[in-house]
Amino acid sequence: MPGPVVQLKEQDGNPSGLTPPSGEAAIWGDSQSAYGVYGSSGGSVDVSIGLTGVGVFGQSNTSGYGVVGYSESGIGVYAHCNTGVGVEAVSEHGIGVVGQSKQDAFAGVQGLGARNGVYGVTSSPADSGVFGQNTGTGFGVSGTCANGTGIYGQGGQNAGLFDGNVTVNGTITVSGDVVLTGGADCAEEFDVVEAADIEPGTVMVLDQDGALHQSKQAYDKRVAGVISGAGDYKPGLILDRRQSQDYRVPVALVGKVYCKVDAQYAPIEVGDLLTTSSTPGHAMKADDPFKAFGSVIGKALRPLKAGREMIPILIALQ
């Protein structure tokens, strides 16, 4: 460890009279208007720890902090480096860097750089290079950029692994593929006239106003699709999702979906075209090609010899 362990006391110039956090602090700095700790280095330190030039280096082997900086109106810890790393924090069991700001207009951790403002790396498959959390109504991680990228993430096998919701107010541009691992169809929300007995897998048709109700007649050319979400097939993409006073459901327009079918009219084989039936909300085999034109829902992906059942189909409206 380079340099001696220093702990400032109140009589040594601690302006706020604060005491260091619980545990041993390698360096404790406090400032009311300037820098809690300011360090500048143009040389090098012990290369055995992998550093080539450090303004301030702090290490704590107990439950304390390597470096603590506190400022009421300025900067708690400020690091400037021309060719190396402004701040490097290594932790065996805890957190490398913790930043906290009590003022709404300032950030807990702010990174400014010609290349990377904040750069995080982790070798653990279950952790994050950079992690942001907000328990209020703001942002866990927020990035802005005048003409580049606000937030940029790059990874290997688990790149882009994210658990949560993302809201974007703007345009998303993707240079590669969009892979939806949890969805099987492209659906669009519609208003539903009747909410009773409407469930995923139900065959739906349009009324005169563009709303939907379940099918009730054979070879209905008003067929719109099948309500998405039944069985193991969940919607991968939902269009026209919005707030409405009416009851709305996602209807699968393209892709795989589980559908209610009735084989009493004719046994169903894999690949058979399906259309609406007289059984409410159920499809049947389209065995009349003249009537089927314009009323086909899709193709059966599983056979059904008799009775009523929910089977997977491939939506192909025609």
Residue frames as qw, qx, qy, qz and C-alpha x, y, z in Angstrom:
[[0.000, 0.889, 0.458, 0.000, 0.00, 0.00, 0.00],
 [0.441, 0.402, -0.034, 0.802, 1.56, 3.35, -1.03],
 [0.125, -0.555, 0.107, -0.816, 1.79, 6.08, 1.59],
 [0.047, -0.033, -0.808, 0.586, 0.81, 6.08, 5.25],
 [0.190, -0.626, -0.741, -0.151, -2.74, 5.74, 6.54],
 [0.058, 0.114, -0.170, 0.977, -4.11, 9.23, 7.26],
 [0.212, -0.661, -0.716, -0.076, -7.23, 10.09, 9.25],
 [0.061, 0.432, -0.061, 0.898, -8.10, 13.75, 9.68],
 [0.282, -0.518, -0.708, 0.390, -9.49, 14.77, 13.05],
 [0.002, -0.921, -0.381, -0.084, -11.48, 17.88, 13.94],
 [0.349, -0.843, 0.124, 0.391, -8.46, 19.72, 15.37],
 [0.526, -0.149, 0.551, 0.631, -6.54, 18.88, 12.17],
 [0.143, 0.268, -0.314, -0.900, -8.97, 20.91, 10.08],
 [0.016, 0.378, 0.904, 0.199, -12.19, 18.93, 9.82],
 [0.115, -0.155, -0.028, -0.981, -14.55, 21.87, 9.11],
 [0.605, -0.321, -0.364, -0.632, -17.87, 20.09, 9.66],
 [0.402, -0.405, 0.659, -0.491, -16.83, 18.04, 12.67],
 [0.911, 0.086, -0.182, -0.361, -17.95, 14.84, 10.96],
 [0.523, -0.456, 0.720, -0.005, -16.51, 11.57, 12.09],
 [0.241, 0.299, -0.815, -0.433, -15.46, 8.87, 9.65],
 [0.813, -0.099, -0.307, -0.484, -17.94, 6.04, 8.91],
 [0.819, -0.428, 0.347, -0.162, -17.94, 2.99, 11.14],
 [0.936, 0.131, 0.134, 0.300, -14.80, 0.94, 10.73],
 [0.484, -0.491, 0.265, 0.674, -11.31, 1.98, 9.72],
 [0.522, 0.841, 0.134, -0.044, -11.05, 4.52, 6.89],
 [0.760, 0.060, 0.118, 0.636, -7.79, 4.64, 5.01],
 [0.194, 0.075, 0.063, 0.976, -8.35, 8.28, 4.01],
 [0.022, -0.751, -0.641, 0.159, -11.08, 10.60, 5.24],
 [0.232, 0.048, 0.137, 0.962, -11.60, 13.98, 3.62],
 [0.024, 0.755, 0.629, -0.182, -14.19, 16.67, 4.24],
 [0.217, 0.011, 0.171, 0.961, -14.84, 20.00, 2.56],
 [0.215, 0.621, 0.515, -0.551, -17.55, 22.64, 2.68],
 [0.416, 0.804, 0.038, -0.422, -16.85, 24.27, -0.67],
 [0.250, 0.672, -0.632, -0.295, -13.90, 22.63, -2.44],
 [0.713, 0.206, -0.658, -0.123, -12.52, 19.08, -2.48],
 [0.845, -0.503, 0.096, -0.158, -12.79, 16.45, 0.24],
 [0.705, -0.367, 0.462, 0.394, -9.64, 14.79, -1.06],
 [0.556, 0.809, -0.129, -0.142, -7.59, 16.04, -3.99],
 [0.689, -0.401, 0.500, 0.340, -4.65, 14.14, -5.36],
 [0.581, 0.765, -0.203, -0.188, -2.45, 14.58, -8.40],
 [0.735, -0.349, 0.517, 0.266, 0.17, 12.20, -9.68],
 [0.517, 0.743, -0.322, -0.279, 2.54, 12.34, -12.61],
 [0.003, 0.517, -0.856, -0.003, 4.63, 9.35, -11.64],
 [0.738, -0.025, -0.616, -0.275, 3.96, 5.72, -10.92],
 [0.608, -0.491, 0.474, -0.405, 3.39, 3.41, -8.00],
 [0.424, -0.268, 0.865, 0.003, 4.04, -0.25, -7.30],
 [0.501, 0.249, -0.552, -0.618, 3.31, -2.07, -10.55],
 [0.081, 0.002, -0.990, 0.117, 2.58, -5.26, -8.60],
 [0.275, 0.439, 0.667, -0.535, -0.93, -3.95, -7.88],
 [0.397, 0.486, 0.684, 0.372, -1.51, -3.14, -11.53],
 [0.058, 0.951, 0.251, -0.171, -1.50, 0.68, -11.29],
 [0.661, 0.291, 0.130, 0.679, 0.66, 3.04, -13.31],
 [0.144, 0.241, -0.089, 0.956, -0.10, 6.41, -11.72],
 [0.338, -0.636, -0.694, -0.010, -2.50, 7.25, -8.90],
 [0.059, -0.647, 0.074, -0.756, -3.59, 10.61, -7.55],
 [0.493, -0.416, 0.489, -0.587, -5.13, 9.14, -4.40],
 [0.609, 0.042, -0.785, -0.109, -4.95, 5.50, -3.36],
 [0.482, -0.395, 0.463, -0.630, -6.91, 4.19, -0.39],
 [0.592, 0.019, -0.799, -0.104, -7.17, 0.68, 0.96],
 [0.516, -0.386, 0.446, -0.621, -9.16, -0.68, 3.86],
 [0.355, 0.125, -0.925, -0.056, -9.00, -4.28, 4.96],
 [0.112, 0.217, 0.801, -0.546, -11.83, -4.02, 7.48],
 [0.187, 0.642, 0.743, 0.019, -15.45, -2.92, 7.15],
 [0.029, -0.735, -0.089, 0.672, -14.58, 0.70, 6.35],
 [0.593, 0.790, 0.149, -0.038, -13.79, 2.56, 3.15],
 [0.742, 0.094, 0.132, 0.651, -10.67, 2.91, 1.10],
 [0.171, 0.095, 0.064, 0.979, -11.41, 6.53, 0.20],
 [0.032, -0.745, -0.651, 0.144, -14.21, 8.75, 1.54],
 [0.188, 0.112, 0.104, 0.970, -14.89, 12.21, 0.19],
 [0.053, -0.721, -0.665, 0.187, -17.59, 14.55, 1.49],
 [0.154, 0.021, 0.114, 0.981, -18.62, 17.97, 0.26],
 [0.222, 0.561, 0.575, -0.552, -21.68, 20.14, 0.93],
 [0.438, 0.796, 0.135, -0.396, -21.55, 22.13, -2.30],
 [0.170, 0.700, -0.597, -0.354, -18.50, 20.98, -4.23],
 [0.793, 0.267, -0.526, -0.154, -17.04, 17.58, -5.10],
 [0.833, -0.505, 0.203, -0.103, -16.49, 14.81, -2.58],
 [0.677, -0.294, 0.529, 0.419, -13.78, 13.06, -4.56],
 [0.530, 0.807, -0.093, -0.246, -12.28, 14.44, -7.75],
 [0.715, -0.255, 0.522, 0.389, -9.81, 12.51, -9.83],
 [0.490, 0.816, -0.159, -0.263, -7.99, 13.73, -12.91],
 [0.667, -0.288, 0.596, 0.340, -5.69, 11.58, -14.98],
 [0.302, 0.650, -0.369, -0.592, -4.23, 12.26, -18.41],
 [0.446, 0.378, -0.751, -0.309, -3.34, 8.76, -19.53],
 [0.125, 0.040, -0.967, 0.219, -4.54, 6.30, -16.88],
 [0.353, -0.549, -0.740, -0.159, -7.59, 5.85, -14.68],
 [0.178, -0.614, 0.102, -0.763, -9.21, 8.67, -12.75],
 [0.584, -0.384, 0.494, -0.517, -10.68, 6.44, -10.07],
 [0.623, 0.123, -0.760, -0.139, -10.07, 2.74, -9.65],
 [0.562, -0.391, 0.470, -0.557, -11.79, 0.83, -6.89],
 [0.552, 0.127, -0.819, -0.092, -11.28, -2.85, -6.11],
 [0.582, -0.354, 0.427, -0.594, -13.37, -4.74, -3.59],
 [0.110, 0.162, -0.980, -0.027, -13.09, -8.41, -2.69],
 [0.073, -0.374, -0.913, 0.149, -16.47, -8.72, -1.00],
 [0.071, 0.646, 0.447, -0.615, -18.19, -5.31, -1.01],
 [0.433, 0.846, 0.310, 0.026, -18.72, -2.38, -3.38],
 [0.647, 0.176, 0.095, 0.736, -15.97, -0.75, -5.40],
 [0.081, 0.149, 0.001, 0.985, -17.43, 2.76, -5.58],
 [0.093, -0.688, -0.704, 0.149, -20.34, 4.32, -3.71],
 [0.128, 0.181, 0.086, 0.971, -21.54, 7.79, -4.65],
 [0.135, -0.682, -0.699, 0.165, -24.20, 9.75, -2.80],
 [0.091, 0.222, 0.060, 0.969, -25.59, 13.23, -3.32],
 [0.022, -0.510, -0.722, 0.467, -28.19, 14.88, -1.09],
 [0.203, 0.517, -0.013, -0.832, -28.99, 17.63, -3.59],
 [0.714, 0.480, 0.473, -0.190, -31.49, 17.03, -6.39],
 [0.481, 0.844, -0.149, -0.184, -29.39, 18.81, -9.01],
 [0.043, 0.687, -0.724, -0.040, -26.23, 16.75, -8.48],
 [0.872, 0.133, -0.438, -0.172, -25.21, 13.17, -9.08],
 [0.826, -0.518, 0.220, 0.019, -23.90, 10.58, -6.69],
 [0.625, -0.252, 0.510, 0.534, -21.24, 9.56, -9.21],
 [0.493, 0.832, 0.030, -0.253, -20.43, 11.63, -12.28],
 [0.703, -0.170, 0.470, 0.506, -18.00, 10.55, -14.93],
 [0.383, 0.876, -0.062, -0.288, -16.59, 12.86, -17.60],
 [0.595, -0.330, 0.593, 0.431, -14.26, 11.59, -20.23],
 [0.281, 0.523, -0.466, -0.656, -13.22, 11.97, -23.84],
 [0.356, 0.110, -0.878, -0.301, -13.95, 8.29, -24.29],
 [0.529, -0.425, -0.732, -0.061, -15.72, 6.71, -21.31],
 [0.292, -0.658, 0.172, -0.673, -17.25, 8.81, -18.56],
 [0.645, -0.377, 0.565, -0.351, -17.93, 5.75, -16.41],
 [0.618, 0.339, -0.681, -0.198, -16.52, 2.35, -17.27],
 [0.670, -0.371, 0.512, -0.390, -17.45, -0.78, -15.38],
 [0.569, 0.314, -0.745, -0.148, -16.10, -4.31, -15.71],
 [0.681, -0.357, 0.510, -0.385, -17.09, -7.44, -13.85],
 [0.262, 0.309, -0.896, -0.184, -15.93, -11.03, -14.20],
 [0.310, 0.116, 0.843, -0.424, -18.87, -12.41, -12.23],
 [0.059, -0.251, -0.785, -0.563, -21.68, -13.85, -14.40],
 [0.219, -0.665, -0.712, 0.045, -24.32, -12.76, -11.89],
 [0.249, -0.684, -0.211, 0.653, -23.18, -9.18, -11.32],
 [0.410, 0.867, 0.251, 0.131, -23.01, -5.93, -13.26],
 [0.575, 0.216, -0.038, 0.788, -20.15, -3.80, -14.47],
 [0.077, -0.154, 0.152, -0.973, -22.25, -0.73, -13.69],
 [0.230, -0.498, -0.836, 0.013, -25.34, -0.99, -11.51],
 [0.109, -0.219, 0.091, -0.965, -27.86, 1.76, -10.82],
 [0.254, -0.485, -0.833, 0.074, -30.74, 1.65, -8.37],
 [0.154, -0.259, 0.075, -0.951, -33.36, 4.24, -7.51],
 [0.103, -0.347, -0.888, 0.284, -35.90, 3.64, -4.75],
 [0.184, 0.489, 0.286, -0.803, -37.83, 6.81, -5.56],
 [0.601, 0.665, 0.393, -0.205, -39.33, 8.08, -8.81],
 [0.134, 0.811, -0.410, -0.396, -36.15, 8.92, -10.74],
 [0.796, 0.472, -0.367, -0.095, -33.69, 6.79, -12.70],
 [0.894, -0.356, 0.172, 0.211, -31.39, 3.99, -11.67],
 [0.532, -0.187, 0.390, 0.728, -29.00, 4.87, -14.49],
 [0.360, 0.875, 0.254, -0.199, -29.41, 8.00, -16.62],
 [0.557, -0.181, 0.390, 0.711, -27.25, 8.93, -19.58],
 [0.366, 0.882, 0.194, -0.224, -27.29, 11.99, -21.83],
 [0.561, -0.174, 0.427, 0.687, -25.10, 12.85, -24.78],
 [0.229, 0.651, -0.042, -0.723, -25.15, 15.81, -27.16],
 [0.610, 0.551, -0.356, -0.445, -24.24, 13.90, -30.32],
 [0.237, 0.344, -0.909, -0.007, -23.08, 10.42, -29.28],
 [0.622, -0.271, -0.721, -0.137, -24.41, 7.72, -26.99],
 [0.459, -0.668, 0.178, -0.559, -25.95, 8.42, -23.60],
 [0.693, -0.390, 0.582, -0.171, -25.50, 4.88, -22.29],
 [0.636, 0.473, -0.571, -0.212, -23.42, 2.25, -24.04],
 [0.720, -0.373, 0.551, -0.196, -23.21, -1.35, -22.95],
 [0.637, 0.470, -0.583, -0.185, -21.13, -4.14, -24.40],
 [0.631, -0.397, 0.621, -0.241, -20.80, -7.70, -23.22],
 [0.064, 0.284, -0.916, -0.275, -20.23, -11.27, -24.23],
 [0.166, -0.216, -0.949, -0.161, -22.54, -14.23, -23.75],
 [0.133, -0.639, -0.706, 0.274, -24.95, -12.46, -21.39],
 [0.119, -0.027, 0.096, 0.988, -24.85, -9.06, -23.04],
 [0.362, -0.237, -0.306, -0.848, -28.05, -7.16, -22.63],
 [0.444, -0.357, -0.817, 0.090, -29.37, -9.43, -19.86],
 [0.126, -0.224, 0.222, -0.941, -31.83, -7.24, -18.00],
 [0.225, -0.447, -0.860, 0.103, -34.59, -7.95, -15.50],
 [0.006, -0.524, -0.368, 0.768, -37.14, -5.17, -15.40],
 [0.403, 0.782, 0.474, 0.032, -39.05, -2.70, -17.53],
 [0.379, -0.164, 0.238, 0.879, -37.58, -0.17, -19.94],
 [0.268, 0.848, 0.425, -0.168, -39.39, 2.99, -21.02],
 [0.446, -0.062, 0.329, 0.830, -37.97, 4.96, -23.95],
 [0.246, 0.844, 0.308, -0.364, -39.26, 8.39, -24.93],
 [0.090, 0.724, -0.462, -0.505, -37.73, 8.65, -28.36],
 [0.803, 0.454, -0.299, -0.242, -36.38, 6.53, -31.20],
 [0.717, -0.399, 0.562, 0.101, -34.59, 3.20, -30.81],
 [0.595, 0.650, -0.416, -0.224, -32.11, 2.34, -33.55],
 [0.824, -0.288, 0.487, 0.027, -30.82, -1.23, -33.71],
 [0.282, 0.674, -0.588, -0.346, -27.88, -2.12, -35.91],
 [0.019, 0.199, -0.979, -0.043, -28.13, -5.86, -35.21],
 [0.415, -0.305, -0.789, -0.335, -30.90, -8.39, -34.62],
 [0.474, -0.334, 0.326, -0.747, -33.75, -8.06, -32.15],
 [0.422, -0.011, -0.906, -0.009, -34.15, -11.43, -30.40],
 [0.593, -0.352, 0.162, -0.706, -37.36, -12.02, -28.42],
 [0.219, 0.188, -0.949, 0.126, -36.76, -15.14, -26.31],
 [0.176, 0.177, 0.801, -0.545, -40.04, -15.07, -24.40],
 [0.519, 0.455, 0.200, -0.695, -42.59, -14.44, -27.14],
 [0.478, 0.102, 0.826, 0.280, -44.08, -16.41, -30.02],
 [0.300, 0.656, 0.617, 0.315, -46.31, -14.00, -31.91],
 [0.088, 0.047, 0.030, 0.995, -46.87, -10.42, -33.00],
 [0.063, -0.630, -0.769, 0.092, -50.13, -9.17, -31.51],
 [0.005, -0.303, -0.081, -0.949, -52.15, -5.97, -31.60],
 [0.068, 0.309, 0.720, -0.617, -54.61, -4.75, -28.99],
 [0.207, -0.362, -0.562, -0.715, -58.27, -4.29, -29.91],
 [0.436, -0.126, 0.374, -0.809, -61.35, -3.14, -28.05],
 [0.124, -0.148, -0.978, -0.075, -63.67, -6.01, -27.14],
 [0.446, -0.366, -0.283, -0.766, -67.46, -5.68, -27.25],
 [0.842, -0.427, -0.143, -0.296, -68.19, -8.50, -24.84],
 [0.018, -0.652, 0.696, -0.298, -65.81, -9.32, -22.01],
 [0.784, -0.207, 0.475, -0.342, -67.60, -12.44, -20.76],
 [0.922, 0.111, 0.365, 0.059, -66.08, -15.79, -21.78],
 [0.543, 0.795, -0.234, 0.138, -63.26, -14.01, -23.60],
 [0.704, -0.582, 0.369, 0.170, -59.95, -15.71, -22.82],
 [0.009, 0.624, -0.672, -0.398, -56.64, -16.43, -24.56],
 [0.248, -0.018, 0.941, 0.231, -57.07, -18.85, -27.46],
 [0.418, 0.609, 0.578, -0.347, -60.49, -17.51, -28.47],
 [0.355, 0.279, 0.555, 0.698, -61.11, -16.84, -32.16],
 [0.039, 0.633, 0.310, -0.709, -62.21, -13.22, -32.66],
 [0.350, 0.511, 0.566, 0.544, -64.03, -11.39, -35.47],
 [0.089, -0.026, -0.036, 0.995, -64.65, -7.71, -36.22],
 [0.192, 0.685, 0.655, -0.255, -67.94, -5.87, -35.78],
 [0.369, 0.799, 0.343, 0.328, -69.13, -2.86, -37.78],
 [0.155, -0.981, 0.091, -0.075, -67.21, -0.40, -35.57],
 [0.481, 0.624, -0.553, 0.272, -63.88, -2.26, -35.63],
 [0.461, -0.486, 0.616, -0.415, -64.23, -3.75, -32.15],
 [0.351, 0.201, -0.906, -0.128, -64.03, -7.50, -31.58],
 [0.756, -0.216, 0.357, -0.505, -66.28, -10.28, -30.36],
 [0.422, -0.233, 0.870, 0.105, -65.82, -14.03, -30.44],
 [0.308, 0.148, -0.692, -0.636, -66.66, -15.85, -33.65],
 [0.552, 0.114, 0.632, -0.531, -70.06, -17.55, -33.87],
 [0.800, 0.494, 0.149, -0.307, -70.48, -18.62, -37.50],
 [0.796, -0.042, 0.461, 0.390, -68.57, -20.77, -39.96],
 [0.541, 0.323, 0.376, 0.679, -66.34, -19.26, -42.65],
 [0.079, -0.936, -0.269, 0.212, -66.65, -15.74, -41.27],
 [0.604, 0.519, 0.054, 0.602, -64.67, -13.32, -43.47],
 [0.180, -0.895, 0.082, -0.400, -64.58, -10.79, -40.62],
 [0.882, -0.348, -0.153, 0.278, -62.10, -12.97, -38.69],
 [0.027, 0.949, -0.260, 0.178, -59.33, -10.88, -37.07],
 [0.368, 0.479, -0.737, 0.304, -57.21, -13.48, -35.28],
 [0.750, -0.360, -0.549, 0.078, -56.83, -15.34, -32.00],
 [0.386, -0.881, 0.147, -0.231, -56.42, -13.83, -28.54],
 [0.552, 0.492, -0.583, 0.337, -52.76, -14.21, -27.66],
 [0.226, -0.572, 0.564, -0.552, -51.30, -15.64, -24.45],
 [0.923, -0.185, 0.069, -0.329, -52.72, -19.17, -24.11],
 [0.978, 0.026, -0.076, 0.195, -50.53, -22.10, -23.14],
 [0.693, -0.373, 0.123, 0.605, -46.77, -21.65, -23.43],
 [0.413, 0.403, 0.335, 0.745, -47.00, -19.09, -26.24],
 [0.149, -0.767, -0.317, 0.537, -46.93, -15.51, -25.02],
 [0.442, 0.878, 0.145, 0.115, -46.95, -12.41, -27.23],
 [0.703, -0.077, 0.038, 0.706, -43.48, -11.31, -28.25],
 [0.126, 0.011, 0.121, 0.985, -44.58, -7.93, -29.54],
 [0.071, 0.686, 0.698, -0.191, -47.81, -6.04, -28.77],
 [0.171, 0.253, 0.278, 0.911, -48.85, -3.12, -30.98],
 [0.292, -0.517, -0.287, -0.752, -51.28, -0.28, -30.18],
 [0.506, -0.426, -0.663, 0.349, -51.13, -0.79, -26.42],
 [0.006, -0.368, 0.078, -0.926, -52.76, 2.18, -24.75],
 [0.114, 0.208, 0.699, -0.674, -55.05, 3.21, -21.94],
 [0.331, -0.221, -0.552, -0.733, -58.74, 2.85, -22.71],
 [0.525, -0.128, 0.427, -0.725, -62.05, 2.76, -20.88],
 [0.886, 0.157, -0.200, -0.388, -62.99, -0.26, -22.99],
 [0.814, -0.314, 0.486, 0.059, -61.79, -3.79, -22.38],
 [0.478, 0.725, -0.448, -0.213, -58.82, -4.49, -24.66],
 [0.887, -0.200, 0.407, 0.085, -57.06, -7.74, -25.55],
 [0.017, -0.602, 0.643, 0.473, -53.98, -8.60, -27.65],
 [0.877, 0.354, 0.239, -0.220, -54.91, -10.49, -30.80],
 [0.542, -0.327, 0.619, 0.464, -52.22, -12.54, -32.53],
 [0.553, 0.723, -0.048, -0.410, -51.81, -11.44, -36.15],
 [0.641, 0.565, -0.519, 0.024, -48.56, -13.25, -37.04],
 [0.013, 0.490, -0.806, 0.332, -46.71, -16.17, -35.45],
 [0.443, -0.142, -0.885, 0.010, -47.59, -19.15, -33.26],
 [0.395, -0.262, 0.319, -0.821, -50.51, -19.12, -30.85],
 [0.073, 0.173, 0.968, -0.169, -52.68, -21.63, -29.01],
 [0.411, -0.016, -0.257, -0.874, -56.20, -21.66, -30.42],
 [0.575, 0.119, 0.668, -0.458, -59.51, -23.25, -29.47],
 [0.337, 0.207, -0.702, -0.593, -60.53, -25.76, -32.14],
 [0.726, 0.080, 0.479, -0.488, -63.51, -28.07, -32.62],
 [0.014, 0.289, -0.873, -0.393, -62.95, -31.32, -34.55],
 [0.517, 0.311, 0.722, -0.337, -66.59, -32.40, -34.62],
 [0.555, 0.690, -0.011, -0.464, -66.92, -30.94, -38.11],
 [0.834, 0.474, -0.272, 0.082, -63.85, -32.77, -39.49],
 [0.830, -0.393, 0.026, 0.395, -60.68, -34.34, -38.06],
 [0.125, 0.966, -0.221, -0.038, -57.74, -31.94, -38.09],
 [0.902, 0.043, 0.022, 0.429, -54.28, -32.91, -39.33],
 [0.414, -0.595, 0.141, 0.675, -51.03, -30.97, -39.12],
 [0.205, -0.100, 0.504, 0.833, -50.95, -28.39, -41.90],
 [0.079, 0.634, 0.740, 0.211, -54.73, -28.17, -42.35],
 [0.003, -0.329, -0.054, -0.943, -56.11, -24.70, -42.95],
 [0.147, -0.462, -0.762, 0.430, -58.39, -23.47, -40.17],
 [0.119, -0.429, -0.281, -0.850, -61.37, -21.14, -40.28],
 [0.361, -0.158, 0.447, -0.803, -64.13, -20.01, -37.94],
 [0.203, -0.218, -0.948, -0.114, -66.83, -22.47, -36.88],
 [0.448, -0.584, -0.378, -0.562, -70.35, -22.35, -35.49],
 [0.694, -0.474, -0.429, 0.331, -68.92, -23.18, -32.07],
 [0.082, -0.987, 0.000, -0.136, -68.40, -19.80, -30.35],
 [0.259, -0.859, 0.440, 0.039, -64.73, -18.80, -30.27],
 [0.730, -0.210, 0.625, 0.180, -63.52, -22.04, -31.89],
 [0.289, 0.552, -0.565, -0.541, -61.82, -22.78, -35.20],
 [0.864, 0.128, 0.471, -0.121, -62.42, -25.80, -37.44],
 [0.492, -0.096, 0.652, 0.569, -60.89, -27.37, -40.52],
 [0.388, 0.597, -0.088, -0.697, -61.51, -25.35, -43.68],
 [0.501, 0.026, 0.831, 0.238, -62.55, -28.21, -45.97],
 [0.461, 0.752, 0.466, 0.059, -64.49, -26.01, -48.45],
 [0.514, -0.094, 0.176, 0.834, -61.91, -24.03, -50.48],
 [0.073, 0.587, 0.420, 0.688, -64.51, -21.71, -52.02],
 [0.442, -0.835, -0.281, -0.172, -65.89, -20.61, -48.64],
 [0.745, -0.426, -0.108, 0.502, -62.44, -20.58, -47.03],
 [0.460, 0.379, 0.112, 0.795, -61.07, -17.75, -49.17],
 [0.084, -0.604, 0.036, -0.791, -60.84, -14.67, -46.95],
 [0.696, -0.576, 0.020, -0.427, -61.80, -16.53, -43.77],
 [0.862, 0.047, -0.415, 0.287, -58.69, -18.62, -43.07],
 [0.500, -0.857, 0.119, -0.041, -57.09, -18.09, -39.64],
 [0.065, -0.720, 0.690, 0.046, -53.96, -20.19, -40.08],
 [0.707, 0.225, -0.661, -0.115, -52.49, -23.71, -40.15],
 [0.852, -0.490, 0.048, -0.178, -52.75, -26.42, -37.52],
 [0.200, 0.662, -0.697, 0.189, -49.44, -27.39, -35.88],
 [0.202, -0.148, 0.918, -0.309, -50.91, -30.36, -34.02],
 [0.355, -0.197, -0.768, -0.495, -53.58, -32.91, -35.01],
 [0.396, 0.009, 0.584, -0.709, -56.97, -33.30, -33.32],
 [0.068, -0.120, -0.936, -0.324, -59.07, -36.31, -34.27],
 [0.326, -0.613, -0.652, -0.306, -62.19, -35.47, -32.29],
 [0.441, -0.694, -0.451, 0.347, -63.66, -33.18, -29.68],
 [0.079, 0.954, -0.003, 0.289, -62.67, -29.69, -28.59],
 [0.782, -0.355, -0.059, 0.509, -59.18, -28.74, -27.51],
 [0.012, 0.957, -0.190, -0.220, -56.59, -25.99, -27.47],
 [0.866, 0.093, 0.250, 0.422, -53.88, -26.70, -30.06],
 [0.247, -0.590, 0.247, 0.728, -50.98, -24.60, -31.41],
 [0.611, 0.667, 0.399, 0.149, -51.54, -23.03, -34.81],
 [0.412, -0.134, 0.234, 0.870, -49.54, -20.81, -37.15],
 [0.248, 0.757, 0.335, -0.503, -51.45, -17.57, -37.75],
 [0.234, -0.064, 0.586, 0.773, -51.76, -16.82, -41.48],
 [0.384, 0.591, 0.435, -0.561, -54.81, -14.68, -42.17],
 [0.031, -0.167, 0.661, 0.731, -55.99, -15.04, -45.77]]
